[in-house]
């Protein structure tokens, strides 16, 4: 995986959000986050939007990929 990709599959909230927050502190332009459940998807989307990022979501092979970019 690329350096600016967060693999949060199999992790319970709030850990995916915390991993995303930590990654965005390093990669301020944005990151891709891979999760495997709807709760993590919704919590990360909410966090990212409240932090001033745009979020696109796609599903691939059962994984949910959130593409988070600065507005």
MOUR-V691782 format. One record per helix or strand. SS is the DSSP state (~ for helix, > for strand). FROM is the first residue (numbers start at 0). TO is the last residue. If there is no record, write none. Layout:
ss={SS | SS}
from={FROM | FROM}
to={TO | TO}
This chain:
ss={> | ~ | > | ~ | > | >}
from={4 | 14 | 29 | 37 | 52 | 62}
to={6 | 25 | 34 | 49 | 59 | 69}
